[in-house]
Amino acid sequence: MRRILTGSGITVMCACAVIPVCAEPSPGRLPDPDCAVVVPASPADVPAPDDVPESLAVAHRFATGAGVRVAVIDTGVTPHPRLPPVIPGGDLVVVGERREDEPPLPDGAVDDCDGHGTIVAGILAAHPSPDDGVVGVAPGVELISIRQTSSRRAAKTVGAGGSLASLTDAINLALDGGARVINISLVSCLPPGTADRVDTHDFDAALARAEEHGTVIVAAAGNKDERCPAGSTVLPAHRPTVVSVSSLDTARTIAEYSIDGPGPLLSAPGRVPLALSPDGVGFTVGLAESSGPREFEGTSFSAPVISGTAALLMELHPADSAAGIRARLVGAVDPATGAVDPAEAVTHLPADYRGIPHPVTVTAPVEPPDGVRARTGVTVTILLCAVGLMLTIRYTARFRLRRTGRHAGQ
């Protein structure tokens, strides 16, 4: 899915700070004509239990992201049996009016009517199952959902949300909720020539606050289209403390739709053949549209691979700063494509490891007691005397033998 938000959207009408509570997995969302329709997966689409990606199988021997809290700033995350309990972290969408006979809506943070945030969360944190080979990059994390935009729930007179101001509020909500990793798969795109005219003071302050908290922010690099042409400034991806993630089209090529960023190149697959369904049960292979099924593809779905990998590294290196985790990610990438492999990342030894001072303890030799030293001296003296006596006897015998030989010759 290639969903890009403009940077000149509405201002935030309200920001709801929600006390973190866990939403129980839903048995399935009731049909809602306002929401996106997904294409259910067939049994043939679901990998067998022994088809878990090798990279994840290896990585999970070292870490699963346990104890690391990750915030997904997106269109909401529908609770799903294969996800960790979803913690509602806030809803920044002004919901449109509903008729009195319509059922009440769930908390906005756990209402993914757009079919986007749940896909992202599944890539990042799906739990394994003995029945199939589906698993997220970091299935042990704690998951916070913050709804920052929705093209289907928002009031038409207000818009979808997704302004730079609401993104700023969402980052602060995530930090208030204790997030150590923040995944942002929705971006604010400033076309060429417009970035200098946008006030980013509050936004940059939120990024600085994340850095102080040791929180890593991972964001989609953005997808080129008429609203976000090449050369655009993409926020937050183009900020120096943010990990920008491009999409891989193949194992060796970056997708043409990925917008180039000023920082280090990091990438992950952008095409998702199978995802957790935003209906709350089962799997999906795409969105049903009038033109036919549309698969999930874009930098939105590359970002959670890197967010999950950052969570694995945080579990292994809890004392690292945000800059330290970023350095570990960058140090382990494929130099040609920037591809991040979770197994490579968690087992990678930094290139400067040999240059890092390591304390070495040298134990001084222990002086022997005086009695031992005296006995040792006596023993050595006796041995030397014995050797000297043997040499004297041998020399004397050879001298006599020579004299005997001379007399015999005479």
SEZATOR-146883 format. One record per residue (C-alpha): residue in one letter; x, y, z. Coordinates in nm, 3 decimals. Layout:
<lozas>
@resn = A px = X py = Y pz = Z
...
</lozas>
This chain:
<lozas>
@resn = M px = 0.000 py = 0.000 pz = 0.000
@resn = R px = 0.141 py = 0.338 pz = -0.094
@resn = R px = -0.023 py = 0.586 pz = 0.139
@resn = I px = 0.139 py = 0.927 pz = 0.164
@resn = L px = 0.015 py = 1.209 pz = 0.386
@resn = T px = 0.074 py = 1.570 pz = 0.300
@resn = G px = 0.258 py = 1.799 pz = 0.538
@resn = S px = 0.001 py = 2.079 pz = 0.506
@resn = G px = -0.292 py = 1.889 pz = 0.652
@resn = I px = -0.530 py = 2.001 pz = 0.926
@resn = T px = -0.422 py = 2.107 pz = 1.270
@resn = V px = -0.498 py = 1.875 pz = 1.556
@resn = M px = -0.852 py = 1.923 pz = 1.681
@resn = C px = -0.798 py = 1.706 pz = 1.987
@resn = A px = -0.535 py = 1.477 pz = 2.128
@resn = C px = -0.668 py = 1.209 pz = 2.358
@resn = A px = -0.423 py = 1.082 pz = 2.616
@resn = V px = -0.537 py = 0.731 pz = 2.702
@resn = I px = -0.434 py = 0.540 pz = 3.010
@resn = P px = -0.249 py = 0.229 pz = 2.882
@resn = V px = -0.480 py = -0.070 pz = 2.905
@resn = C px = -0.470 py = -0.385 pz = 2.699
@resn = A px = -0.740 py = -0.457 pz = 2.444
@resn = E px = -0.838 py = -0.821 pz = 2.428
@resn = P px = -0.810 py = -0.995 pz = 2.090
@resn = S px = -1.132 py = -0.957 pz = 1.895
@resn = P px = -1.321 py = -1.262 pz = 1.765
@resn = G px = -1.360 py = -1.067 pz = 1.444
@resn = R px = -1.478 py = -0.718 pz = 1.361
@resn = L px = -1.840 py = -0.680 pz = 1.260
@resn = P px = -1.887 py = -0.592 pz = 0.892
@resn = D px = -1.864 py = -0.217 pz = 0.847
@resn = P px = -1.948 py = -0.063 pz = 0.508
@resn = D px = -1.725 py = 0.234 pz = 0.589
@resn = C px = -1.412 py = 0.023 pz = 0.624
@resn = A px = -1.169 py = -0.119 pz = 0.372
@resn = V px = -1.250 py = -0.468 pz = 0.248
@resn = V px = -0.968 py = -0.718 pz = 0.256
@resn = V px = -0.915 py = -1.029 pz = 0.045
@resn = P px = -0.902 py = -1.333 pz = 0.276
@resn = A px = -0.607 py = -1.566 pz = 0.234
@resn = S px = -0.664 py = -1.919 pz = 0.109
@resn = P px = -0.499 py = -2.219 pz = 0.280
@resn = A px = -0.250 py = -2.230 pz = -0.007
@resn = D px = -0.136 py = -1.877 pz = 0.077
@resn = V px = -0.036 py = -1.966 pz = 0.432
@resn = P px = 0.317 py = -2.107 pz = 0.479
@resn = A px = 0.362 py = -2.444 pz = 0.648
@resn = P px = 0.498 py = -2.461 pz = 1.005
@resn = D px = 0.845 py = -2.555 pz = 0.878
@resn = D px = 0.855 py = -2.255 pz = 0.641
@resn = V px = 0.948 py = -1.994 pz = 0.902
@resn = P px = 1.203 py = -1.760 pz = 0.739
@resn = E px = 1.549 py = -1.881 pz = 0.834
@resn = S px = 1.665 py = -1.532 pz = 0.926
@resn = L px = 1.389 py = -1.498 pz = 1.186
@resn = A px = 1.437 py = -1.851 pz = 1.318
@resn = V px = 1.806 py = -1.774 pz = 1.380
@resn = A px = 1.743 py = -1.426 pz = 1.521
@resn = H px = 1.485 py = -1.555 pz = 1.769
@resn = R px = 1.744 py = -1.787 pz = 1.923
@resn = F px = 1.909 py = -1.470 pz = 2.054
@resn = A px = 1.618 py = -1.229 pz = 2.111
@resn = T px = 1.246 py = -1.178 pz = 2.051
@resn = G px = 1.215 py = -0.816 pz = 2.165
@resn = A px = 1.093 py = -0.923 pz = 2.509
@resn = G px = 1.044 py = -0.631 pz = 2.745
@resn = V px = 1.076 py = -0.370 pz = 2.470
@resn = R px = 0.772 py = -0.145 pz = 2.419
@resn = V px = 0.707 py = -0.049 pz = 2.056
@resn = A px = 0.460 py = 0.215 pz = 1.940
@resn = V px = 0.293 py = 0.191 pz = 1.599
@resn = I px = 0.178 py = 0.536 pz = 1.484
@resn = D px = -0.063 py = 0.458 pz = 1.203
@resn = T px = -0.433 py = 0.409 pz = 1.123
@resn = G px = -0.497 py = 0.207 pz = 1.438
@resn = V px = -0.430 py = -0.159 pz = 1.511
@resn = T px = -0.715 py = -0.409 pz = 1.534
@resn = P px = -0.654 py = -0.660 pz = 1.816
@resn = H px = -0.576 py = -1.000 pz = 1.668
@resn = P px = -0.513 py = -1.342 pz = 1.828
@resn = R px = -0.167 py = -1.343 pz = 1.670
@resn = L px = -0.065 py = -1.005 pz = 1.811
@resn = P px = 0.046 py = -0.909 pz = 2.162
@resn = P px = -0.229 py = -0.738 pz = 2.362
@resn = V px = -0.267 py = -0.396 pz = 2.198
@resn = I px = -0.221 py = -0.100 pz = 2.433
@resn = P px = -0.431 py = 0.198 pz = 2.317
@resn = G px = -0.194 py = 0.493 pz = 2.320
@resn = G px = -0.420 py = 0.765 pz = 2.184
@resn = D px = -0.648 py = 0.867 pz = 1.897
@resn = L px = -0.575 py = 1.189 pz = 1.705
@resn = V px = -0.849 py = 1.145 pz = 1.443
@resn = V px = -1.164 py = 1.359 pz = 1.456
@resn = V px = -1.429 py = 1.100 pz = 1.378
@resn = G px = -1.718 py = 1.186 pz = 1.151
@resn = E px = -2.077 py = 1.189 pz = 1.273
@resn = R px = -2.264 py = 0.859 pz = 1.292
@resn = R px = -2.633 py = 0.779 pz = 1.296
@resn = E px = -2.800 py = 0.691 pz = 1.623
@resn = D px = -2.884 py = 0.342 pz = 1.500
@resn = E px = -2.520 py = 0.262 pz = 1.415
@resn = P px = -2.321 py = 0.060 pz = 1.670
@resn = P px = -2.066 py = 0.252 pz = 1.876
@resn = L px = -1.711 py = 0.248 pz = 1.748
@resn = P px = -1.427 py = 0.088 pz = 1.944
@resn = D px = -1.148 py = 0.298 pz = 2.085
@resn = G px = -0.988 py = 0.463 pz = 1.783
@resn = A px = -0.641 py = 0.331 pz = 1.861
@resn = V px = -0.769 py = -0.026 pz = 1.819
@resn = D px = -0.995 py = 0.045 pz = 1.521
@resn = D px = -0.808 py = -0.010 pz = 1.195
@resn = C px = -1.081 py = 0.074 pz = 0.947
@resn = D px = -0.825 py = 0.155 pz = 0.675
@resn = G px = -0.648 py = -0.181 pz = 0.669
@resn = H px = -0.298 py = -0.043 pz = 0.720
@resn = G px = -0.185 py = -0.026 pz = 1.083
@resn = T px = -0.271 py = -0.391 pz = 1.154
@resn = I px = -0.063 py = -0.501 pz = 0.854
@resn = V px = 0.232 py = -0.303 pz = 0.989
@resn = A px = 0.188 py = -0.443 pz = 1.341
@resn = G px = 0.175 py = -0.800 pz = 1.214
@resn = I px = 0.502 py = -0.766 pz = 1.023
@resn = L px = 0.662 py = -0.632 pz = 1.338
@resn = A px = 0.513 py = -0.843 pz = 1.617
@resn = A px = 0.304 py = -1.142 pz = 1.500
@resn = H px = 0.325 py = -1.434 pz = 1.741
@resn = P px = 0.435 py = -1.773 pz = 1.605
@resn = S px = 0.196 py = -2.066 pz = 1.584
@resn = P px = 0.249 py = -2.441 pz = 1.552
@resn = D px = -0.008 py = -2.436 pz = 1.272
@resn = D px = 0.183 py = -2.220 pz = 1.024
@resn = G px = 0.511 py = -2.044 pz = 0.946
@resn = V px = 0.390 py = -1.688 pz = 1.009
@resn = V px = 0.589 py = -1.489 pz = 1.266
@resn = G px = 0.681 py = -1.125 pz = 1.317
@resn = V px = 1.033 py = -0.988 pz = 1.344
@resn = A px = 0.998 py = -0.922 pz = 1.719
@resn = P px = 0.710 py = -1.131 pz = 1.858
@resn = G px = 0.805 py = -1.064 pz = 2.220
@resn = V px = 0.749 py = -0.688 pz = 2.222
@resn = E px = 0.480 py = -0.490 pz = 2.402
@resn = L px = 0.265 py = -0.311 pz = 2.143
@resn = I px = 0.121 py = 0.042 pz = 2.167
@resn = S px = -0.118 py = 0.167 pz = 1.898
@resn = I px = -0.168 py = 0.537 pz = 1.827
@resn = R px = -0.415 py = 0.634 pz = 1.555
@resn = Q px = -0.275 py = 0.939 pz = 1.382
@resn = T px = -0.477 py = 0.930 pz = 1.061
@resn = S px = -0.771 py = 0.760 pz = 0.891
@resn = S px = -0.913 py = 0.828 pz = 0.548
@resn = R px = -1.229 py = 0.633 pz = 0.636
@resn = R px = -1.320 py = 0.733 pz = 0.991
@resn = A px = -1.229 py = 1.103 pz = 0.988
@resn = A px = -1.491 py = 1.372 pz = 0.951
@resn = K px = -1.509 py = 1.482 pz = 0.586
@resn = T px = -1.516 py = 1.847 pz = 0.685
@resn = V px = -1.193 py = 1.803 pz = 0.877
@resn = G px = -0.993 py = 1.558 pz = 0.668
@resn = A px = -0.796 py = 1.248 pz = 0.742
@resn = G px = -0.571 py = 1.404 pz = 1.001
@resn = G px = -0.211 py = 1.323 pz = 0.936
@resn = S px = -0.074 py = 1.676 pz = 0.972
@resn = L px = 0.275 py = 1.744 pz = 1.097
@resn = A px = 0.118 py = 1.876 pz = 1.417
@resn = S px = -0.070 py = 1.550 pz = 1.479
@resn = L px = 0.245 py = 1.351 pz = 1.404
@resn = T px = 0.426 py = 1.559 pz = 1.666
@resn = D px = 0.152 py = 1.486 pz = 1.919
@resn = A px = 0.163 py = 1.116 pz = 1.831
@resn = I px = 0.537 py = 1.096 pz = 1.896
@resn = N px = 0.493 py = 1.263 pz = 2.233
@resn = L px = 0.209 py = 1.024 pz = 2.321
@resn = A px = 0.432 py = 0.729 pz = 2.233
@resn = L px = 0.708 py = 0.863 pz = 2.459
@resn = D px = 0.457 py = 0.921 pz = 2.738
@resn = G px = 0.358 py = 0.555 pz = 2.702
@resn = G px = 0.718 py = 0.436 pz = 2.748
@resn = A px = 0.795 py = 0.338 pz = 2.388
@resn = R px = 1.160 py = 0.253 pz = 2.318
@resn = V px = 1.094 py = 0.205 pz = 1.946
@resn = I px = 0.846 py = 0.409 pz = 1.741
@resn = N px = 0.737 py = 0.286 pz = 1.400
@resn = I px = 0.597 py = 0.554 pz = 1.169
@resn = S px = 0.470 py = 0.413 pz = 0.841
@resn = L px = 0.276 py = 0.726 pz = 0.748
@resn = V px = 0.478 py = 1.027 pz = 0.640
@resn = S px = 0.448 py = 1.400 pz = 0.592
@resn = C px = 0.577 py = 1.492 pz = 0.246
@resn = L px = 0.699 py = 1.843 pz = 0.166
@resn = P px = 0.743 py = 1.890 pz = -0.211
@resn = P px = 1.063 py = 2.056 pz = -0.337
@resn = G px = 1.086 py = 2.421 pz = -0.244
@resn = T px = 0.833 py = 2.408 pz = 0.040
@resn = A px = 1.033 py = 2.268 pz = 0.333
@resn = D px = 1.175 py = 2.605 pz = 0.438
@resn = R px = 0.825 py = 2.749 pz = 0.471
@resn = V px = 0.705 py = 2.493 pz = 0.726
@resn = D px = 0.749 py = 2.551 pz = 1.098
@resn = T px = 0.900 py = 2.231 pz = 1.237
@resn = H px = 1.008 py = 2.362 pz = 1.578
@resn = D px = 0.766 py = 2.150 pz = 1.784
@resn = F px = 0.822 py = 1.849 pz = 1.563
@resn = D px = 1.201 py = 1.870 pz = 1.600
@resn = A px = 1.156 py = 1.914 pz = 1.976
@resn = A px = 0.962 py = 1.585 pz = 1.987
@resn = L px = 1.245 py = 1.411 pz = 1.799
@resn = A px = 1.499 py = 1.556 pz = 2.042
@resn = R px = 1.289 py = 1.431 pz = 2.332
@resn = A px = 1.290 py = 1.082 pz = 2.182
@resn = E px = 1.668 py = 1.093 pz = 2.155
@resn = E px = 1.697 py = 1.194 pz = 2.520
@resn = H px = 1.473 py = 0.902 pz = 2.617
@resn = G px = 1.688 py = 0.656 pz = 2.420
@resn = T px = 1.398 py = 0.588 pz = 2.184
@resn = V px = 1.467 py = 0.486 pz = 1.825
@resn = I px = 1.230 py = 0.627 pz = 1.564
@resn = V px = 1.196 py = 0.426 pz = 1.243
@resn = A px = 1.006 py = 0.576 pz = 0.950
@resn = A px = 0.909 py = 0.484 pz = 0.597
@resn = A px = 1.123 py = 0.661 pz = 0.336
@resn = G px = 0.810 py = 0.750 pz = 0.140
@resn = N px = 0.680 py = 0.646 pz = -0.201
@resn = K px = 0.705 py = 0.862 pz = -0.511
@resn = D px = 0.376 py = 0.981 pz = -0.659
@resn = E px = 0.221 py = 1.304 pz = -0.780
@resn = R px = 0.186 py = 1.433 pz = -0.423
@resn = C px = 0.537 py = 1.333 pz = -0.322
@resn = P px = 0.772 py = 1.367 pz = -0.621
@resn = A px = 1.143 py = 1.289 pz = -0.622
@resn = G px = 1.339 py = 1.550 pz = -0.433
@resn = S px = 1.072 py = 1.597 pz = -0.168
@resn = T px = 1.156 py = 1.637 pz = 0.199
@resn = V px = 0.993 py = 1.349 pz = 0.382
@resn = L px = 0.927 py = 1.384 pz = 0.753
@resn = P px = 1.026 py = 1.228 pz = 0.978
@resn = A px = 1.245 py = 1.009 pz = 0.753
@resn = H px = 1.480 py = 1.289 pz = 0.649
@resn = R px = 1.577 py = 1.394 pz = 1.001
@resn = P px = 1.925 py = 1.280 pz = 1.117
@resn = T px = 1.804 py = 1.099 pz = 1.431
@resn = V px = 1.542 py = 0.898 pz = 1.240
@resn = V px = 1.605 py = 0.564 pz = 1.070
@resn = S px = 1.473 py = 0.599 pz = 0.715
@resn = V px = 1.370 py = 0.273 pz = 0.547
@resn = S px = 1.352 py = 0.213 pz = 0.173
@resn = S px = 1.187 py = -0.082 pz = 0.001
@resn = L px = 1.361 py = -0.370 pz = -0.171
@resn = D px = 1.200 py = -0.471 pz = -0.499
@resn = T px = 1.424 py = -0.777 pz = -0.528
@resn = A px = 1.701 py = -0.903 pz = -0.305
@resn = R px = 1.949 py = -0.691 pz = -0.503
@resn = T px = 1.752 py = -0.384 pz = -0.610
@resn = I px = 1.584 py = -0.091 pz = -0.438
@resn = A px = 1.224 py = -0.032 pz = -0.547
@resn = E px = 1.189 py = 0.258 pz = -0.791
@resn = Y px = 0.912 py = 0.413 pz = -0.583
@resn = S px = 1.134 py = 0.461 pz = -0.276
@resn = I px = 1.229 py = 0.822 pz = -0.215
@resn = D px = 1.599 py = 0.876 pz = -0.159
@resn = G px = 1.701 py = 1.013 pz = 0.177
@resn = P px = 2.007 py = 1.204 pz = 0.300
@resn = G px = 2.107 py = 0.947 pz = 0.560
@resn = P px = 2.247 py = 0.592 pz = 0.547
@resn = L px = 2.060 py = 0.352 pz = 0.318
@resn = L px = 1.859 py = 0.091 pz = 0.507
@resn = S px = 1.605 py = -0.126 pz = 0.333
@resn = A px = 1.374 py = -0.425 pz = 0.369
@resn = P px = 1.123 py = -0.603 pz = 0.144
@resn = G px = 0.831 py = -0.379 pz = 0.055
@resn = R px = 0.590 py = -0.643 pz = -0.073
@resn = V px = 0.379 py = -0.836 pz = 0.180
@resn = P px = 0.227 py = -1.151 pz = 0.029
@resn = L px = 0.044 py = -1.245 pz = 0.351
@resn = A px = -0.063 py = -1.027 pz = 0.644
@resn = L px = -0.273 py = -1.035 pz = 0.959
@resn = S px = -0.627 py = -0.932 pz = 0.872
@resn = P px = -0.756 py = -0.599 pz = 1.010
@resn = D px = -1.089 py = -0.779 pz = 1.052
@resn = G px = -0.937 py = -0.929 pz = 1.366
@resn = V px = -0.909 py = -1.294 pz = 1.256
@resn = G px = -0.710 py = -1.487 pz = 0.998
@resn = F px = -0.492 py = -1.359 pz = 0.720
@resn = T px = -0.530 py = -1.140 pz = 0.413
@resn = V px = -0.343 py = -1.106 pz = 0.084
@resn = G px = -0.455 py = -0.754 pz = -0.007
@resn = L px = -0.734 py = -0.500 pz = -0.031
@resn = A px = -1.040 py = -0.560 pz = -0.247
@resn = E px = -1.090 py = -0.271 pz = -0.489
@resn = S px = -1.309 py = -0.213 pz = -0.792
@resn = S px = -1.009 py = -0.267 pz = -1.020
@resn = G px = -0.921 py = -0.593 pz = -0.846
@resn = P px = -0.716 py = -0.704 pz = -0.544
@resn = R px = -0.435 py = -0.468 pz = -0.446
@resn = E px = -0.146 py = -0.626 pz = -0.263
@resn = F px = 0.025 py = -0.463 pz = 0.031
@resn = E px = 0.338 py = -0.293 pz = -0.100
@resn = G px = 0.540 py = 0.016 pz = -0.018
@resn = T px = 0.791 py = 0.162 pz = 0.224
@resn = S px = 0.514 py = 0.152 pz = 0.487
@resn = F px = 0.568 py = -0.222 pz = 0.510
@resn = S px = 0.947 py = -0.211 pz = 0.499
@resn = A px = 0.972 py = 0.008 pz = 0.809
@resn = P px = 0.835 py = -0.247 pz = 1.062
@resn = V px = 1.105 py = -0.496 pz = 0.962
@resn = I px = 1.366 py = -0.247 pz = 1.081
@resn = S px = 1.160 py = -0.147 pz = 1.386
@resn = G px = 1.140 py = -0.512 pz = 1.489
@resn = T px = 1.513 py = -0.555 pz = 1.438
@resn = A px = 1.578 py = -0.248 pz = 1.653
@resn = A px = 1.366 py = -0.408 pz = 1.927
@resn = L px = 1.575 py = -0.727 pz = 1.908
@resn = L px = 1.892 py = -0.521 pz = 1.947
@resn = M px = 1.745 py = -0.331 pz = 2.240
@resn = E px = 1.671 py = -0.654 pz = 2.422
@resn = L px = 2.031 py = -0.767 pz = 2.368
@resn = H px = 2.188 py = -0.428 pz = 2.444
@resn = P px = 1.957 py = -0.254 pz = 2.693
@resn = A px = 2.221 py = 0.001 pz = 2.794
@resn = D px = 2.270 py = 0.130 pz = 2.439
@resn = S px = 2.156 py = 0.479 pz = 2.348
@resn = A px = 1.932 py = 0.545 pz = 2.048
@resn = A px = 2.243 py = 0.643 pz = 1.853
@resn = G px = 2.407 py = 0.316 pz = 1.958
@resn = I px = 2.118 py = 0.106 pz = 1.826
@resn = R px = 2.119 py = 0.303 pz = 1.500
@resn = A px = 2.492 py = 0.239 pz = 1.466
@resn = R px = 2.438 py = -0.134 pz = 1.516
@resn = L px = 2.170 py = -0.136 pz = 1.244
@resn = V px = 2.383 py = 0.057 pz = 0.997
@resn = G px = 2.690 py = -0.152 pz = 1.071
@resn = A px = 2.516 py = -0.478 pz = 0.980
@resn = V px = 2.353 py = -0.384 pz = 0.647
@resn = D px = 2.434 py = -0.517 pz = 0.304
@resn = P px = 2.668 py = -0.247 pz = 0.166
@resn = A px = 2.513 py = -0.264 pz = -0.182
@resn = T px = 2.143 py = -0.236 pz = -0.098
@resn = G px = 2.128 py = -0.139 pz = 0.269
@resn = A px = 1.925 py = -0.455 pz = 0.333
@resn = V px = 1.881 py = -0.536 pz = 0.701
@resn = D px = 1.875 py = -0.904 pz = 0.794
@resn = P px = 1.757 py = -0.960 pz = 1.154
@resn = A px = 1.987 py = -1.257 pz = 1.207
@resn = E px = 2.288 py = -1.065 pz = 1.074
@resn = A px = 2.201 py = -0.767 pz = 1.291
@resn = V px = 2.179 py = -0.956 pz = 1.621
@resn = T px = 2.496 py = -1.158 pz = 1.556
@resn = H px = 2.703 py = -0.882 pz = 1.397
@resn = L px = 3.033 py = -0.787 pz = 1.561
@resn = P px = 3.106 py = -0.414 pz = 1.516
@resn = A px = 3.395 py = -0.338 pz = 1.281
@resn = D px = 3.574 py = -0.137 pz = 1.550
@resn = Y px = 3.553 py = -0.416 pz = 1.805
@resn = R px = 3.931 py = -0.470 pz = 1.807
@resn = G px = 3.984 py = -0.103 pz = 1.873
@resn = I px = 3.758 py = -0.100 pz = 2.177
@resn = P px = 3.965 py = -0.107 pz = 2.500
@resn = H px = 3.906 py = -0.429 pz = 2.691
@resn = P px = 4.024 py = -0.456 pz = 3.052
@resn = V px = 4.299 py = -0.714 pz = 3.098
@resn = T px = 4.390 py = -0.846 pz = 3.441
@resn = V px = 4.751 py = -0.958 pz = 3.492
@resn = T px = 4.826 py = -1.151 pz = 3.811
@resn = A px = 5.168 py = -1.078 pz = 3.963
@resn = P px = 5.380 py = -1.384 pz = 4.044
@resn = V px = 5.351 py = -1.495 pz = 4.404
@resn = E px = 5.672 py = -1.486 pz = 4.605
@resn = P px = 5.743 py = -1.826 pz = 4.766
@resn = P px = 5.771 py = -1.841 pz = 5.146
@resn = D px = 6.120 py = -1.804 pz = 5.296
@resn = G px = 6.137 py = -2.172 pz = 5.392
@resn = V px = 6.061 py = -2.284 pz = 5.039
@resn = R px = 6.313 py = -2.036 pz = 4.900
@resn = A px = 6.586 py = -2.169 pz = 5.139
@resn = R px = 6.517 py = -2.531 pz = 5.056
@resn = T px = 6.523 py = -2.450 pz = 4.687
@resn = G px = 6.863 py = -2.282 pz = 4.725
@resn = V px = 7.010 py = -2.582 pz = 4.908
@resn = T px = 6.879 py = -2.820 pz = 4.644
@resn = V px = 7.029 py = -2.616 pz = 4.362
@resn = T px = 7.365 py = -2.597 pz = 4.542
@resn = I px = 7.375 py = -2.973 pz = 4.593
@resn = L px = 7.294 py = -3.033 pz = 4.227
@resn = L px = 7.566 py = -2.797 pz = 4.115
@resn = C px = 7.819 py = -2.963 pz = 4.342
@resn = A px = 7.725 py = -3.306 pz = 4.213
@resn = V px = 7.762 py = -3.194 pz = 3.854
@resn = G px = 8.099 py = -3.038 pz = 3.934
@resn = L px = 8.220 py = -3.355 pz = 4.108
@resn = M px = 8.114 py = -3.569 pz = 3.811
@resn = L px = 8.299 py = -3.345 pz = 3.570
@resn = T px = 8.614 py = -3.353 pz = 3.791
@resn = I px = 8.614 py = -3.732 pz = 3.810
@resn = R px = 8.563 py = -3.761 pz = 3.436
@resn = Y px = 8.842 py = -3.517 pz = 3.362
@resn = T px = 9.083 py = -3.695 pz = 3.603
@resn = A px = 9.007 py = -4.035 pz = 3.448
@resn = R px = 9.072 py = -3.904 pz = 3.095
@resn = F px = 9.399 py = -3.742 pz = 3.211
@resn = R px = 9.525 py = -4.068 pz = 3.364
@resn = L px = 9.427 py = -4.259 pz = 3.050
@resn = R px = 9.633 py = -4.026 pz = 2.834
@resn = R px = 9.940 py = -4.060 pz = 3.066
@resn = T px = 9.906 py = -4.438 pz = 3.058
@resn = G px = 9.904 py = -4.423 pz = 2.681
@resn = R px = 10.226 py = -4.222 pz = 2.667
@resn = H px = 10.413 py = -4.465 pz = 2.897
@resn = A px = 10.304 py = -4.758 pz = 2.684
@resn = G px = 10.435 py = -4.584 pz = 2.375
@resn = Q px = 10.777 py = -4.533 pz = 2.531
</lozas>
